Amino acid sequence: MPATLETLRHADTGHAIEIAERVWWVGHVIPEDKFQCHVYLLEQGDQSVLFDPGSRLTFAHTLRKVEEVVPLSAIRYYVCHHQDPDIAAALPLIDELNTRSDAAVVTHWRAATLLKHYGLKMPFWLVDEHDWRLELEDRTLEFIFTPYAHFPGAFCSFDRSTGVLFSSDLFGGFTEVPQLIALDESHFDAVRPFHEHYMPSSDILDYALSQIERYPVEMIAAQHGSIIPQHLVGFIIDKLRHLECGLYLLGQGDTDIRRLSQLNRTLRDITETMLLYRDFRDIATRLLEVVQRSLPVTHIDYYAALPDGQVLTLAAKARFVGIVDAQIPDTCKFVGRTLSDWKRAHIEDSAPSNHDLHAEGFCLQPETPSGGATIAVPLTAQNSEQIEAMAILAFDRRPLITSSTAQLIVQMIEPLKIALEREVIYRSIDLERERAYQRSIRDPLTQLFTRVYMQDVMKRHLALQERDMAPSVAAVMLDLDHFKQINDTHGHGAGDRVLEQVAELIQSECRSVDVPVRFGGEEFLVLVIGQTLSGATKLAERLRAGIAEHPFDIDADSPLKVTASLGVAQRKPDESLEALIQHADMALYEAKRAGRDRFSIAE
């Protein structure tokens, strides 16, 4: 009787174990070996099949277990999924013991070209020359081509009658403690690093999985690690989908699989973060969580160059709201300069103890009074030496600097570049949108608000005031005295410079809540928010005196003297904006008639 999941969990690996109908595990557990290799027997009378016979180290144990089920002479076919010695080195021993003239090694032609160097007398039966099928006593064995997983001629074997997949290197795992059967989803922690370093690429692994998914697999008889029962088959396949493989390409000389696997997960999580999140605050928060798995970072600040040359600061303490031209650290003043400039200033004369970082162009900053430190990471443009951004990793204590630290940061650079480039694009679009909006609401000469904007903003404000939800409003109308004479005498260019300087004076006297408007020509209007008539009158006097005392420099022989007349009005209940402005305008003309260079208050 085939063993159940529970009996397999406690099975005696000193004997052959039936894992499915007429399918037996006949391998040998090597104590403290994380790379367990399994051998399987398909019992078919005198047409029996032995899968991946094993190495010289284990064959004596395998032979004993095989003969608990059938005599060795009952085995006709020896399936070798590949040529590696851990599963094929026992072939010469088998070749010496074999007494059958029809015994054969079942493999792919690509593996046969290497297996022949064992000097075997047994012939090869090639799966690719037999329509990828082998007819047996009570079932048909089907072969699934999975090229490059892990070598060009890789394949798996499938027994449709039991649903058992003899998977070769696929679905293998590193097991800290030998375990015949995988019990739960935590087994993927053993499977992941095996595939990340052993499979050449994600595309190759995905293709192999897609081929296997065409078959109704109920159990995976893995060549390495643990047997995978039915309830875990779909889960493991799904988790292997799009796993980042070719792990040693990340290593830059580092061959520690566990460390590289952790790095691989970190990079994948960073990439997923950028795909899942749009807001930079969410991205930065998630990135910090991911990086903190490997480095004791307290926070990361970012500084990026905008197209206009300004520097965008995205600081953790400001919740990454994005501040343009804020005070930035001295190291970040190299944003926009070249990497060569940066290295001359921060790397070339640095202490040799920082070599692992400095070799990559990173700079460990001196410890702060609290004992902390920072690592400055310049981010350059594609195929360029120009530094487009800077990431500052902050630590509450001086970090242990190793080649692994530098390697992790190196691998973070590209994702960080993409995240920052994307944010700069978004911010640039927002800034350009804001500039376009400001151009639409401001007079191009004076940079004061336009009448259109005034109508829009005051319509809402006055509506709120009617409901006692907004403060009162007063209006100050201002007109330059004898402005036509300035244009006629000094030219319109001089007149424009006068208007610009008057606008600057108005801006300097207004509060942020006031609405200064170029009303037309040499006429200006200030809508004073939340001030009584007394406050608006004081503003009018300051404007009058400021203009009268200002030396207007228009490239004449001497500074030009300019005066202005003003009218002040307080809004009455239910009064329209047009009526308020008209009252202020009438007061202005009263000031004109009274001799100019003065203000008048509307009755």
VOLUM-760248 format. One record per residue (C-alpha): residue in three letters; residue number from 0; x, y, z. Coordinates in Angstrom, 2 decimals. Last residue first. Layout:
BEGIN
type:seq:u:v:w
ALA:NUM:X:Y:Z
...
This chain:
BEGIN
type:seq:u:v:w
GLU:602:-18.85:107.31:1.99
ALA:601:-15.77:106.23:0.04
ILE:600:-12.42:107.15:1.59
SER:599:-9.91:109.31:-0.26
PHE:598:-6.19:108.86:-0.79
ARG:597:-3.40:111.29:-1.60
ASP:596:-0.78:112.08:-4.22
ARG:595:-3.50:113.84:-6.33
GLY:594:-4.87:117.38:-5.89
ALA:593:-8.38:117.01:-4.47
ARG:592:-9.78:116.11:-7.87
LYS:591:-7.54:113.06:-8.03
ALA:590:-8.48:112.06:-4.46
GLU:589:-12.18:112.31:-5.38
TYR:588:-11.33:110.22:-8.42
LEU:587:-10.03:107.49:-6.15
ALA:586:-13.15:107.66:-3.96
MET:585:-15.26:106.96:-7.06
ASP:584:-13.01:104.00:-7.90
ALA:583:-13.39:102.59:-4.37
HIS:582:-17.19:102.84:-4.72
GLN:581:-17.06:101.19:-8.15
ILE:580:-14.92:98.38:-6.80
LEU:579:-17.45:97.64:-4.05
ALA:578:-20.33:97.80:-6.56
GLU:577:-18.59:95.34:-8.91
LEU:576:-17.87:92.98:-6.00
SER:575:-21.54:92.97:-5.10
GLU:574:-22.85:94.42:-1.86
ASP:573:-24.89:92.02:0.27
PRO:572:-23.70:93.79:3.46
LYS:571:-21.42:96.76:2.71
ARG:570:-17.84:96.33:1.50
GLN:569:-15.43:98.94:2.81
ALA:568:-14.05:101.44:0.30
VAL:567:-10.66:103.14:-0.19
GLY:566:-9.54:105.33:-3.11
LEU:565:-5.95:106.06:-4.06
SER:564:-3.92:108.63:-5.96
ALA:563:-0.34:107.89:-6.93
THR:562:2.96:109.70:-7.18
VAL:561:6.10:109.21:-9.28
LYS:560:9.47:110.88:-9.00
LEU:559:12.03:109.70:-11.55
PRO:558:15.61:108.96:-10.53
SER:557:18.14:111.21:-12.27
ASP:556:19.66:111.32:-15.76
ALA:555:17.18:108.67:-16.87
ASP:554:17.93:104.93:-16.84
ILE:553:14.45:104.12:-15.49
ASP:552:15.34:104.13:-11.80
PHE:551:12.21:105.02:-9.86
PRO:550:13.44:106.48:-6.56
HIS:549:10.61:105.47:-4.18
GLU:548:9.39:108.16:-1.79
ALA:547:6.09:108.91:-3.52
ILE:546:5.43:105.24:-4.17
GLY:545:6.05:104.23:-0.54
ALA:544:4.01:107.16:0.79
ARG:543:0.95:106.29:-1.29
LEU:542:1.27:102.58:-0.58
ARG:541:1.66:103.13:3.15
GLU:540:-1.32:105.50:3.14
ALA:539:-3.52:103.00:1.34
LEU:538:-2.49:100.23:3.75
LYS:537:-3.46:102.42:6.69
THR:536:-6.84:103.08:5.06
ALA:535:-7.41:99.33:4.57
GLY:534:-6.75:98.76:8.30
SER:533:-9.15:101.53:9.31
LEU:532:-11.85:100.28:6.98
THR:531:-11.69:96.98:8.82
GLN:530:-9.42:94.18:7.67
GLY:529:-10.25:90.51:7.01
ILE:528:-9.28:90.49:3.33
VAL:527:-7.99:93.61:1.55
LEU:526:-8.80:93.59:-2.14
VAL:525:-5.96:95.56:-3.71
LEU:524:-6.61:97.23:-7.06
PHE:523:-4.16:98.73:-9.55
GLU:522:-4.56:101.22:-12.41
GLU:521:-1.65:102.13:-14.69
GLY:520:-3.13:100.26:-17.62
GLY:519:-5.82:97.92:-16.22
PHE:518:-6.83:96.36:-12.92
ARG:517:-3.46:94.87:-12.08
VAL:516:-4.65:92.99:-9.03
PRO:515:-3.40:92.51:-5.45
VAL:514:-5.55:89.94:-3.55
ASP:513:-4.83:89.92:0.18
VAL:512:-4.43:86.70:2.15
SER:511:-0.62:86.59:1.77
ARG:510:-0.33:90.11:3.21
CYS:509:0.25:93.12:1.01
GLU:508:2.89:95.78:1.53
SER:507:5.72:94.06:-0.36
GLN:506:3.39:93.08:-3.20
ILE:505:2.31:96.71:-3.67
LEU:504:5.92:97.89:-3.77
GLU:503:6.78:95.18:-6.31
ALA:502:3.81:96.23:-8.44
VAL:501:5.02:99.84:-8.37
GLN:500:8.43:98.64:-9.56
GLU:499:6.93:96.72:-12.49
LEU:498:4.67:99.65:-13.45
VAL:497:7.65:102.01:-13.46
ARG:496:9.63:99.57:-15.63
ASP:495:6.71:99.45:-18.07
GLY:494:6.61:103.23:-18.29
ALA:493:10.33:103.31:-19.08
GLY:492:9.73:100.91:-21.94
HIS:491:6.76:103.02:-23.05
GLY:490:8.99:106.02:-23.68
HIS:489:10.60:108.61:-21.43
THR:488:8.59:111.77:-22.16
ASP:487:5.39:110.37:-23.69
ASN:486:5.30:107.30:-21.48
ILE:485:6.01:109.30:-18.31
GLN:484:3.50:111.99:-19.40
LYS:483:0.81:109.33:-19.77
PHE:482:1.39:108.33:-16.14
HIS:481:0.23:111.72:-14.88
ASP:480:-0.65:110.28:-11.45
LEU:479:-0.54:106.52:-10.99
ASP:478:-3.92:104.99:-10.07
LEU:477:-4.69:102.96:-6.95
MET:476:-7.97:101.35:-5.81
VAL:475:-8.03:99.95:-2.26
ALA:474:-10.94:97.61:-1.55
ALA:473:-12.24:96.25:1.73
VAL:472:-13.47:92.77:2.60
SER:471:-14.93:91.20:5.74
PRO:470:-13.99:87.79:7.05
ALA:469:-15.47:84.51:5.78
MET:468:-18.07:82.09:7.15
ASP:467:-20.79:84.58:7.96
ARG:466:-23.05:83.02:5.26
GLU:465:-22.79:86.14:3.09
GLN:464:-19.04:86.03:3.69
LEU:463:-18.88:82.58:2.10
ALA:462:-20.48:83.91:-1.10
LEU:461:-18.09:86.86:-0.97
HIS:460:-15.10:84.53:-0.85
ARG:459:-16.32:82.31:-3.69
LYS:458:-16.94:85.24:-6.05
MET:457:-13.70:86.81:-4.84
VAL:456:-11.58:83.95:-6.15
ASP:455:-13.13:83.81:-9.62
GLN:454:-13.54:87.55:-10.23
MET:453:-9.98:88.24:-9.07
TYR:452:-8.64:85.49:-11.32
VAL:451:-10.30:87.11:-14.34
ARG:450:-9.13:90.56:-13.25
THR:449:-5.53:89.37:-13.36
PHE:448:-3.29:88.84:-10.34
LEU:447:-0.03:90.73:-10.01
GLN:446:3.04:89.46:-11.85
THR:445:3.65:93.04:-13.09
LEU:444:4.36:92.43:-16.78
PRO:443:2.84:88.98:-17.37
ASP:442:-0.37:89.73:-15.40
ARG:441:-1.08:86.70:-13.30
ILE:440:-3.89:84.13:-13.42
SER:439:-2.99:82.23:-16.59
ARG:438:0.74:82.44:-16.08
GLN:437:0.24:81.12:-12.55
TYR:436:-1.69:78.17:-13.94
ALA:435:1.02:77.46:-16.48
ARG:434:3.63:77.68:-13.75
GLU:433:1.58:75.33:-11.56
ARG:432:1.23:72.87:-14.44
GLU:431:4.96:73.15:-15.06
LEU:430:5.61:72.45:-11.39
ASP:429:3.23:69.48:-11.38
ILE:428:4.80:68.08:-14.56
SER:427:8.24:68.56:-13.06
ARG:426:7.08:66.84:-9.86
TYR:425:5.79:63.84:-11.81
ILE:424:8.96:63.63:-13.90
VAL:423:11.12:64.04:-10.81
GLU:422:9.13:61.27:-9.12
ARG:421:9.69:58.92:-12.04
GLU:420:13.38:59.67:-12.11
LEU:419:13.50:59.10:-8.35
ALA:418:11.84:55.67:-8.52
ILE:417:13.88:54.64:-11.57
LYS:416:17.15:55.71:-10.00
LEU:415:16.25:53.91:-6.77
PRO:414:15.54:50.71:-8.70
GLU:413:18.93:51.05:-10.45
ILE:412:20.86:51.84:-7.26
MET:411:19.56:49.10:-4.99
GLN:410:21.94:46.48:-6.43
VAL:409:24.91:48.68:-5.62
ILE:408:23.58:49.23:-2.08
LEU:407:23.36:45.49:-1.50
GLN:406:26.87:44.98:-2.89
ALA:405:28.34:47.66:-0.68
THR:404:26.90:46.03:2.41
SER:403:27.98:42.59:1.18
SER:402:31.54:43.87:0.68
THR:401:31.48:44.80:4.32
ILE:400:30.93:47.97:6.32
LEU:399:29.55:47.41:9.82
PRO:398:27.31:50.40:10.35
ARG:397:28.20:53.33:12.63
ARG:396:25.21:53.82:14.87
ASP:395:21.80:55.46:14.46
PHE:394:22.17:54.99:10.70
ALA:393:21.12:57.33:7.88
LEU:392:21.14:56.39:4.19
ILE:391:21.48:59.52:2.02
ALA:390:20.37:59.03:-1.58
MET:389:21.64:61.47:-4.19
ALA:388:20.25:62.38:-7.57
GLU:387:21.15:63.32:-11.14
ILE:386:24.92:62.98:-10.83
GLN:385:26.39:63.47:-14.28
GLU:384:28.87:60.77:-15.24
SER:383:26.69:59.47:-18.05
ASN:382:25.57:56.20:-19.60
GLN:381:22.22:56.55:-17.81
ALA:380:22.28:59.44:-15.35
THR:379:24.16:59.05:-12.10
LEU:378:22.95:58.24:-8.60
PRO:377:25.36:59.29:-5.84
VAL:376:25.08:57.26:-2.60
ALA:375:25.91:59.05:0.66
ILE:374:26.22:56.73:3.66
THR:373:25.32:58.29:6.99
ALA:372:26.50:57.94:10.56
GLY:371:25.15:57.85:14.09
GLY:370:27.02:58.17:17.35
SER:369:24.89:60.95:18.85
PRO:368:27.63:63.50:18.11
THR:367:27.40:62.44:14.43
GLU:366:29.80:59.91:12.93
PRO:365:31.74:60.96:9.89
GLN:364:30.14:60.31:6.48
LEU:363:30.58:56.99:4.69
CYS:362:30.87:57.84:0.99
PHE:361:29.82:55.69:-1.93
GLY:360:31.75:55.51:-5.22
GLU:359:31.66:51.72:-5.52
ALA:358:35.26:51.23:-4.46
HIS:357:34.52:53.75:-1.75
LEU:356:32.06:51.43:-0.08
ASP:355:34.31:48.39:0.30
HIS:354:37.34:50.64:0.86
ASN:353:35.97:52.45:3.91
SER:352:38.81:51.28:6.14
PRO:351:41.21:52.75:3.55
ALA:350:40.46:56.26:4.83
SER:349:39.34:58.71:2.20
ASP:348:41.61:60.80:-0.06
GLU:347:40.13:59.61:-3.35
ILE:346:36.53:59.33:-2.16
HIS:345:34.87:62.57:-1.11
ALA:344:36.02:65.57:-3.13
ARG:343:37.82:63.81:-5.98
LYS:342:35.05:61.20:-6.10
TRP:341:32.31:63.82:-6.34
ASP:340:34.05:65.80:-9.08
SER:339:34.52:62.55:-11.05
LEU:338:30.84:61.71:-10.54
THR:337:29.94:64.92:-12.30
ARG:336:27.83:67.85:-11.11
GLY:335:24.03:68.20:-11.11
VAL:334:23.71:66.90:-7.56
PHE:333:27.09:67.69:-5.99
LYS:332:25.35:69.99:-3.49
CYS:331:24.09:66.78:-1.93
THR:330:27.36:66.24:-0.09
ASP:329:27.02:69.68:1.52
PRO:328:23.68:68.74:3.06
ILE:327:20.60:70.59:1.70
GLN:326:18.76:73.75:2.74
ALA:325:15.57:73.73:0.68
ASP:324:15.80:74.48:-3.03
VAL:323:12.51:72.80:-3.90
ILE:322:10.69:70.89:-1.18
GLY:321:9.03:67.52:-1.80
VAL:320:6.33:66.19:0.53
PHE:319:8.60:63.29:1.48
ARG:318:7.16:63.01:5.00
ALA:317:9.07:66.16:6.04
LYS:316:11.17:64.08:8.46
ALA:315:11.79:61.53:5.68
ALA:314:13.19:64.10:3.28
LEU:313:12.44:64.43:-0.43
THR:312:14.45:67.48:-1.47
LEU:311:14.12:68.61:-5.11
VAL:310:17.19:70.47:-6.32
GLN:309:16.88:73.30:-8.85
GLY:308:18.61:73.12:-12.21
ASP:307:15.52:73.80:-14.34
PRO:306:15.13:70.11:-15.25
LEU:305:14.95:69.13:-11.56
ALA:304:17.92:67.49:-9.85
ALA:303:17.13:64.98:-7.11
TYR:302:17.81:64.76:-3.38
TYR:301:16.60:61.77:-1.36
ASP:300:16.54:61.03:2.36
ILE:299:16.66:57.51:3.82
HIS:298:15.74:56.62:7.40
THR:297:16.88:54.57:10.39
VAL:296:19.02:52.10:8.41
PRO:295:20.23:48.97:10.23
LEU:294:20.90:47.12:6.93
SER:293:19.57:43.81:5.58
ARG:292:15.91:43.66:6.55
GLN:291:15.98:47.45:6.94
VAL:290:16.22:47.77:3.15
VAL:289:12.71:46.35:2.68
GLU:288:11.09:48.54:5.34
LEU:287:12.89:51.61:3.98
LEU:286:11.70:50.85:0.46
ARG:285:8.10:50.57:1.74
THR:284:8.21:54.01:3.32
ALA:283:9.93:55.54:0.28
ILE:282:7.39:54.06:-2.15
ASP:281:4.41:55.16:-0.03
ARG:280:5.80:58.69:0.22
PHE:279:6.60:58.62:-3.49
ASP:278:2.92:58.16:-4.35
ARG:277:2.39:55.74:-7.23
TYR:276:2.71:52.37:-5.52
LEU:275:2.40:48.82:-6.86
LEU:274:5.05:48.80:-9.57
MET:273:7.61:50.69:-7.51
THR:272:7.04:48.38:-4.56
GLU:271:7.29:45.32:-6.79
THR:270:10.76:46.43:-7.87
ILE:269:11.86:46.97:-4.26
ASP:268:10.40:43.59:-3.28
ARG:267:12.32:41.92:-6.10
LEU:266:15.53:43.62:-5.03
THR:265:15.13:42.51:-1.43
ARG:264:14.23:38.98:-2.47
ASN:263:17.39:38.77:-4.60
LEU:262:19.52:40.10:-1.76
GLN:261:18.13:37.40:0.54
SER:260:18.87:34.81:-2.14
LEU:259:22.40:36.16:-2.52
ARG:258:22.98:35.82:1.21
ARG:257:21.62:32.28:1.25
ILE:256:23.59:31.30:-1.86
ASP:255:26.97:32.56:-0.62
THR:254:28.89:32.80:-3.90
ASP:253:29.96:36.47:-3.75
GLY:252:32.17:37.31:-6.73
GLN:251:29.98:40.06:-8.17
GLY:250:26.96:38.25:-6.75
LEU:249:24.08:39.50:-8.81
LEU:248:24.93:37.32:-11.81
TYR:247:25.26:34.48:-9.30
LEU:246:21.50:34.52:-8.83
GLY:245:20.64:33.47:-12.36
CYS:244:17.01:33.35:-11.29
GLU:243:14.37:35.90:-10.29
LEU:242:11.22:33.91:-9.58
HIS:241:8.66:34.69:-12.29
ARG:240:6.54:31.64:-11.38
LEU:239:8.26:29.63:-8.67
LYS:238:5.60:30.66:-6.16
ASP:237:2.81:29.42:-8.44
ILE:236:4.55:26.08:-9.00
ILE:235:5.07:25.65:-5.24
PHE:234:1.43:26.43:-4.45
GLY:233:0.05:24.18:-7.16
VAL:232:2.10:21.18:-5.96
LEU:231:1.58:21.73:-2.21
HIS:230:-1.68:19.78:-1.68
GLN:229:-0.45:17.03:-4.01
PRO:228:2.67:16.08:-2.06
ILE:227:6.20:17.44:-2.75
ILE:226:9.00:14.92:-2.15
SER:225:11.90:16.64:-0.40
GLY:224:15.32:18.13:-1.22
HIS:223:16.80:16.87:-4.47
GLN:222:15.56:14.67:-7.32
ALA:221:12.00:15.67:-6.62
ALA:220:9.24:13.09:-6.81
ILE:219:6.48:15.62:-7.37
MET:218:3.00:14.36:-6.55
GLU:217:-0.43:14.86:-8.11
VAL:216:0.63:16.25:-11.49
PRO:215:-2.16:16.42:-14.05
TYR:214:0.07:17.42:-17.02
ARG:213:0.01:20.65:-19.05
GLU:212:1.42:22.44:-15.99
ILE:211:4.76:20.74:-16.64
GLN:210:5.31:22.59:-19.93
SER:209:4.38:25.93:-18.35
LEU:208:6.79:25.23:-15.50
ALA:207:9.65:24.63:-17.93
TYR:206:8.87:27.86:-19.78
ASP:205:8.73:29.83:-16.53
LEU:204:12.11:28.43:-15.45
ILE:203:13.73:29.40:-18.73
ASP:202:12.19:32.88:-18.64
SER:201:13.27:33.40:-15.03
SER:200:16.90:32.73:-15.93
PRO:199:19.83:30.32:-15.57
MET:198:18.25:27.98:-12.99
TYR:197:20.64:26.86:-10.25
HIS:196:21.10:30.03:-8.18
GLU:195:17.50:31.15:-7.81
HIS:194:16.21:27.59:-8.12
PHE:193:17.95:26.20:-5.02
PRO:192:17.45:29.48:-3.14
ARG:191:13.64:29.21:-3.55
VAL:190:13.07:25.52:-2.88
ALA:189:14.21:25.52:0.75
ASP:188:12.07:28.53:1.73
PHE:187:9.34:26.95:-0.41
HIS:186:9.12:24.21:2.21
SER:185:7.35:26.75:4.46
GLU:184:4.21:25.93:2.48
ASP:183:3.65:22.71:4.44
LEU:182:4.78:19.14:5.00
ALA:181:7.43:18.44:2.37
ILE:180:8.25:14.71:2.42
LEU:179:11.59:12.94:2.94
GLN:178:13.07:15.51:5.29
PRO:177:16.82:15.82:5.81
VAL:176:17.50:18.73:8.21
GLU:175:18.87:21.96:6.69
THR:174:17.10:21.07:3.44
PHE:173:18.23:22.71:0.20
GLY:172:15.55:22.23:-2.43
GLY:171:14.63:20.61:-5.71
PHE:170:11.43:21.52:-7.56
LEU:169:13.19:21.17:-10.93
ASP:168:16.48:19.27:-10.82
SER:167:14.95:16.02:-12.18
SER:166:11.17:16.19:-11.86
PHE:165:9.98:12.62:-11.57
LEU:164:6.32:13.66:-11.78
VAL:163:3.85:11.28:-10.12
GLY:162:0.25:11.48:-11.35
THR:161:-0.27:7.80:-10.50
SER:160:-1.39:6.45:-13.91
ARG:159:0.09:9.47:-15.73
ASP:158:3.68:8.62:-14.76
PHE:157:5.63:11.69:-15.80
SER:156:9.36:12.00:-16.51
CYS:155:11.25:15.31:-16.60
PHE:154:13.65:16.74:-19.19
ALA:153:16.90:18.70:-19.46
GLY:152:18.78:18.59:-22.76
PRO:151:20.23:22.12:-22.65
PHE:150:21.07:22.07:-18.89
HIS:149:19.24:23.12:-15.67
ALA:148:16.51:23.73:-16.61
TYR:147:18.09:24.60:-19.96
PRO:146:15.40:22.77:-21.93
THR:145:12.34:21.37:-20.09
PHE:144:11.20:18.51:-22.39
ILE:143:8.54:16.39:-20.72
PHE:142:8.85:12.60:-20.96
GLU:141:5.84:10.29:-20.70
LEU:140:5.92:6.85:-19.07
THR:139:3.07:4.67:-20.24
ARG:138:1.35:2.26:-17.87
ASP:137:0.68:-1.37:-17.01
GLU:136:3.77:-3.21:-18.28
LEU:135:5.64:-0.26:-19.81
GLU:134:5.44:1.90:-22.97
LEU:133:8.05:4.69:-23.05
ARG:132:7.12:8.07:-24.55
TRP:131:9.03:11.16:-25.76
ASP:130:8.34:10.30:-29.42
HIS:129:11.05:7.66:-29.28
GLU:128:14.07:9.52:-30.75
ASP:127:13.89:12.45:-28.29
VAL:126:13.70:10.00:-25.37
LEU:125:17.01:8.39:-26.34
TRP:124:17.60:4.76:-25.32
PHE:123:21.35:4.58:-24.73
PRO:122:23.29:1.29:-24.84
MET:121:24.74:-0.56:-21.83
LYS:120:28.46:-1.26:-22.08
LEU:119:29.27:1.98:-20.28
GLY:118:32.54:3.90:-20.62
TYR:117:31.57:6.64:-18.12
HIS:116:32.43:9.03:-20.98
LYS:115:29.21:7.95:-22.70
LEU:114:27.29:9.98:-20.11
LEU:113:28.57:13.19:-21.73
THR:112:27.16:12.81:-25.26
ALA:111:24.22:10.94:-23.72
ALA:110:23.14:14.08:-21.86
ARG:109:22.54:15.95:-25.12
TRP:108:20.89:12.90:-26.71
HIS:107:18.27:12.82:-23.94
THR:106:18.17:9.92:-21.50
VAL:105:17.13:6.32:-20.91
VAL:104:20.12:4.07:-20.15
ALA:103:19.41:0.60:-21.46
ALA:102:19.00:-3.04:-20.37
ASP:101:18.18:-5.40:-23.27
SER:100:21.24:-7.68:-22.90
ARG:99:20.54:-8.19:-19.22
THR:98:23.19:-9.33:-16.75
ASN:97:23.96:-5.93:-15.18
LEU:96:26.30:-5.95:-12.20
GLU:95:29.25:-4.30:-14.00
ASP:94:27.01:-1.74:-15.70
ILE:93:25.36:-0.99:-12.38
LEU:92:28.74:-0.06:-10.89
PRO:91:29.54:2.03:-14.00
LEU:90:26.13:3.76:-13.65
ALA:89:26.60:4.77:-10.00
ALA:88:28.13:8.12:-11.07
ALA:87:24.81:9.13:-12.63
ILE:86:22.73:10.96:-10.01
ASP:85:25.33:12.90:-8.02
PRO:84:27.73:12.51:-10.95
ASP:83:25.85:14.98:-13.20
GLN:82:24.69:13.54:-16.53
HIS:81:21.05:14.53:-16.73
HIS:80:17.59:13.03:-16.39
CYS:79:19.16:9.60:-16.18
VAL:78:16.49:6.91:-16.51
TYR:77:17.82:3.37:-16.01
TYR:76:15.55:0.94:-17.87
ARG:75:15.45:-2.86:-17.69
ILE:74:15.31:-3.42:-13.97
ALA:73:14.20:-6.94:-13.10
SER:72:17.85:-8.08:-12.87
LEU:71:18.28:-5.83:-9.85
PRO:70:15.84:-8.04:-8.00
VAL:69:12.51:-6.42:-7.11
VAL:68:11.12:-4.70:-3.99
GLU:67:13.61:-5.28:-1.14
GLU:66:16.16:-5.61:-3.96
VAL:65:15.79:-1.92:-4.70
LYS:64:16.45:-1.12:-1.05
ARG:63:19.75:-3.03:-1.00
LEU:62:20.83:-1.49:-4.32
THR:61:20.08:2.02:-3.03
HIS:60:22.22:1.49:0.09
ALA:59:25.15:0.19:-2.00
PHE:58:24.59:3.04:-4.47
THR:57:24.97:5.88:-1.99
LEU:56:28.57:7.07:-2.26
ARG:55:29.01:5.80:-5.84
SER:54:26.35:8.31:-6.86
GLY:53:22.67:8.01:-7.67
PRO:52:20.52:5.77:-9.85
ASP:51:18.56:8.68:-11.41
PHE:50:15.23:6.89:-11.94
LEU:49:15.16:3.08:-11.89
VAL:48:12.57:1.50:-14.18
SER:47:11.06:-1.98:-14.04
GLN:46:10.43:-4.02:-17.22
ASP:45:10.91:-7.42:-15.53
GLY:44:7.96:-6.66:-13.29
GLN:43:7.01:-2.99:-13.57
GLU:42:7.99:-1.40:-10.23
LEU:41:8.94:2.24:-10.82
LEU:40:11.95:2.85:-8.59
TYR:39:13.05:6.26:-7.33
VAL:38:16.45:7.64:-6.27
HIS:37:16.79:10.82:-4.23
CYS:36:19.74:13.19:-3.77
GLN:35:20.01:15.22:-0.55
PHE:34:21.86:18.54:-0.89
LYS:33:21.76:19.84:2.68
ASP:32:23.93:16.92:3.84
GLU:31:24.02:16.68:7.64
PRO:30:23.37:12.91:7.52
ILE:29:23.28:11.31:4.04
VAL:28:19.80:9.93:3.45
HIS:27:19.79:7.09:0.90
GLY:26:17.44:6.59:-2.01
VAL:25:14.98:3.81:-2.77
TRP:24:11.69:5.73:-2.92
TRP:23:9.15:3.45:-4.54
VAL:22:6.40:3.80:-7.15
ARG:21:4.19:0.67:-7.49
GLU:20:1.12:2.71:-6.45
ALA:19:2.49:5.88:-4.86
ILE:18:5.14:6.69:-2.21
GLU:17:6.18:3.07:-1.53
ILE:16:9.16:3.31:0.82
ALA:15:12.30:1.14:0.46
HIS:14:14.09:0.72:3.80
GLY:13:16.47:2.68:6.03
THR:12:14.34:5.74:5.34
ASP:11:11.90:4.58:8.01
ALA:10:8.76:6.59:7.37
HIS:9:7.59:9.20:9.91
ARG:8:6.47:11.90:7.49
LEU:7:5.69:9.28:4.87
THR:6:3.19:7.76:7.30
GLU:5:1.42:11.11:7.72
LEU:4:1.30:11.85:4.01
THR:3:-0.08:8.39:3.31
ALA:2:2.13:5.49:2.21
PRO:1:1.35:3.48:-0.90
MET:0:0.00:0.00:0.00
